[in-house]
Amino acid sequence: MIRNVRNNRIFNTKCITQYINYSSTDKPKVDLHQRREELMKRGLPKQKPIEGVKNIILICSGKGGVGKSTVSVNLATALKLANPNKEIGLLDTDCFGPSIPLMMNLRSKPYVTDDKKLAPLLNYGVKCMSAGFLVEKDAPIIWRGLRVMQGMETLIRHVSWGSIDYLIVDTPPGTGDTLLSLIQNIPINGVILVTTPQSAALEVTKKGAGIFSIVKIPIIGLVENMAYIDCPSCSTKINVYGKGTEKLAEELQCNLLGTFPLHPVISKSTDEGTPVTVTDTSSDLSKTYQDIARKVTHFIENEKSYVK
């Protein structure tokens, strides 16, 4: 075996450098930020609107577990509460961990329309579609990147939404295939970033926000979850992770839309599929979401010059 290896062409040649290119070390350093921006611009396909959908708002986060789906559900229901005559849609694009079926208390399967599209399910006045509707409840979704892209194509192009004024899109954490597919294929009016005030979450959120400046999608604002705990005895606010979110909002030049505590009512409502905006419209939690809904509506209706 060793003799055969030594007889290999590489070992018999007088100069092995003809097979190894060292010249790259002599080249000038490439500006990686500039190169990434060039590739993003060159690689963007022509966007096509989702049929019947007027405005699309992404709910994004750098890290998982920061309450992004909770914000998506409560914002969608708050928008319906604030705009009863408007049609609101909620699209769950987290193929590997869909939460909308649980949080919106929807367990049935969507039927196929005459034009071979999926009909969204309805609850609390909000039309919903999720990858979780397409698989069995406890079945794991084991998809490679290409299959994820195909699943996204189904959720984007093969759903019969009818007329939708605001489509809230719950995305998976990070800046992977799903988010890139959304950005490249559909026109997006704005993005809301969800974070906790923990340094690790804020750092990743800041990094992830960079992609939206590159592709010229405006950041509507930040939503801060699990910011504090209300002491049950004296009602003092105990900051669990610090107060870094306001500083991040300043750095990103966007608004801090709302701040939510770490509260058992929020967890209970999501587990039971009854958003806090629906169960108690007069609560402080619900009022905060209603305020965020008004801010989002104002942004979309009055900041059209920023829309890509």
N, C-alpha and C positions, 0 to 999 in steps of 0.2 A: 504493500500500500504506500509506504514512504517513498519507495523508488518511483512509483507511478506519479506521485505528487511532484517529486523533483524533476521528473521528465516533462512536467507541465510546461507549457510555452512560457508562462510568466517567469518560472525559475530558470529557464534556459536562456532567457534574453539577457543581453549585455547591460541593458539599462531599464530598470523597473519603472523609472519615472515616466515613461511613455504611457503607462497605464494609470498614473496618478497625476491629477492636475493640482499643482500647488499655486497656480497663478491667482486664484481667488483671493489669497491673502494680500496681494499687491493692489487689488482694486480699491477705489475709494469707498468709504462706508456709505451705505444706502440709508436715507431718511425713511425709517420704517413707517412712521405716521403718514408721510406723504405717499409712500408706496401703497399702503393700505387704502388710503382715500382714493387713489387712482384706480385701484382694482375694484373698489366698491362702485365707483361711478361707471366704469367700463362694463361691469358685470350685471348691472341692473336691467332686467327685462322691462318691456313696456307694461305698465300697470293697467289692470282692468278692474273697474268697480264691481262690487258684488250686486247682482241684480236686485233692485228695489231698496237698497240700503243707502241712506243719505249721508250719515256720519258714522265714522268708525273710531272708537277710542280703545287703545290698548292699555291693559293693566299689567304692569311688568314689575319684576324685582330682580335684584342681583342674586340673592340667596333664597332658598326655599324655607318654608316654615315661618314666614314673616306676616302671614295673614292676607296674602294677595287675593285668594279666592273669596275670603270673607268680605273684602272690600268690593270685589266684583259683584257679588250677589246683592249686597246691601246698596251699592250705588245704583244697580239696575232697578231695584224695587223703589229706591228713593226717587229716581228719575220718573218712574211711573206715577208715584204719589204726587210729585210736584207738577207733572204734566199729564193729567189723565187722558187728554185727547191725543197724546203722542203714542206712537208704537215703539216699544222698547224690546230689543233683542239681547240675548246673552249667549255668547259662543265660548265654549270651553275647549281650548286647543291643547291642553296638557294631556297628551295621549297616554303617558305612563302613570299619571296619578290624577285622573279626573275627579274633581270634588263636587262639581255642580249637581250631579244626580242626587247626592246626599243632601247638600245644602238647600236645594230647591224642592226637596221631597218629591222627586220624579223617578220612578222606577220602571215605567212601561217602555216599550220599544216604539220608535217613530215608524209610522206607516209610509209606504211609498206612494207618491202621487201619480196621476195619469201621465205626467211628463217625466216619469222616472227619477223624481227627486225625493229627498227625505223631508217629511213635514215636521217642523219643530214642535216640541211639547210645550204646553202652556201651564203656568202657575203664577199666582199673584199678579196676573196681568202682563207677565213677561214671557216672550217666546224664547225657548231654550233649545240649544243643540250642544251635544257633547260626545266625545269619543266613547265615554262611558255608557252611552245608550246603545252602542253598536256591539258590545261584547257582554258576556255573562258577568254578573255582579262580582264574583270572586275569581274570575279568570285573569291571569297575568297577561299583560300586553308585552310581547317580546318582539320588537320591531327594530330592524336596522334602519340606517338613515334614509335609504331609498323608500322603504315602506312607510316611514313617517311622512315623507313628502307626498306619497300617494294618499295617505290618510288625510293630510292637510288639504289636498286638492278636493277630496270628497266633502270635507267640512266647509270649504270656501265656495265651491262652485256647484255643488249638488244638493243644496238645501233650498227648499221653497219658502223663503222668508216672507214673501208678500211685500208689503210696504213697511219699512223700518226707518224711524227717524233717528234713533241712536242705537248703535250696536256696540255693546260692551264686550270686549274680547279678553278673556282670562288666559294668560300665556304661562307656559312653564318657566321656572326660574332660569336666569342666565341668558346667554345670547347664542343659543345653538340653532340647529336646523329649522325648528318651528318658527322662531322669531324672524330669522332671515327670510324664510319663505313668505311670511306675512308682509314684511317690509318690501320685498321685491315684487310681490304680485298684486297687492291691493293698495289703493290710496288711503292713507291714514291721516285723520284730522289732528290727532294729538295722543300723547301718552301720559299716563299717571304712574309714577314710581312709588312702590310701597316698600317701606323699610322699618326696621326697629332702630332705636337710638344706639344700639351696640356698635362699637367701633368696627368690628369685623363686617357687619352688615352694611354699614355706611360706606366703607371702602369699596366693597364690591358694587354697591349701587352707583357710586361715583364712576367707576370704571365702565359699567354697563351703560351709563347715560351718554358716554362718548359716542356710541354708535348712532344715536339719534341726531346729534349735531352733524355727523358726517352725511347722513341721508336726508337732512333738512326736515325732520319731523319735530314739531314743537313739543316741549315738555309742559303740560298743563300745570303740573305741580307735584308735590310730594304728599304722601299720606303716612303718618307715623303711627305704628301699632305698638302695643305693649310698652307704652312710654312710661307709665307709672302705675302704682297701686294706691287705691284709696284706703286709708286705714279705717277698718270697720268701727273703731272706737271713737276716734277724734276727727275723721274725714281728712286728715293730713295727706297730701300727695307725696308718696315715696317714690323718688326716681330710681328705677331699678338699674338702668344701663347708662345713665348720663343724659346730656342735652345736646348731642352733636347734630341733630337733624336740622335745626334752624340754620346752623353754620353751613351745612351742605346745600340747603335751599339757596342761600346767598351765593355760594360758589357756582351753582348751576343757573343762577339768575331766574329762579322760578319761585312760586308761592308754596308755602306750607299750607295745604288745603285743609288739613284737619289732624287732630291728635286723639288717639284712643288709649284708654287704660288697659291693663291686664285685668280682665273682669270675667267672672264665671258665667255671667249672663250671655256674653258673646259666644263662649264655647258651647254652652247649652243650646243656644239658638241654632248654631250651625249643625250640631249633632242631630237635632230634632227636625231640621229642614224648615225652620220658621225664622226667617231673618228678623233682626231686632227692629228694622224699619217697618215691619208688618205687625209684629206682636204688640208693640207699644209705641205708637207714633209720637207720644208726648214725652218720652224719656230723653235724657240728655244724649244718649248714644244715638238714638234715632234722629234727634234734631241736628246733631253734627253731620250725619250722613245727608240729611236734607239740605244742609248748608253747602256741603260739597257738591251736591247735585245742582244747586243753583249756580255755583261758581263754574261748574263744567258747562252748563247750558249757556251761561254768559260768554264764556271763552269761545265756544263753538260758533255762537251766533254773531259775536262782535269782533272776532279776531280772524276773519276769513283771509286777510292778507297774509297770515302766517302759514296757512294751510298749503301743503305741497301741491 
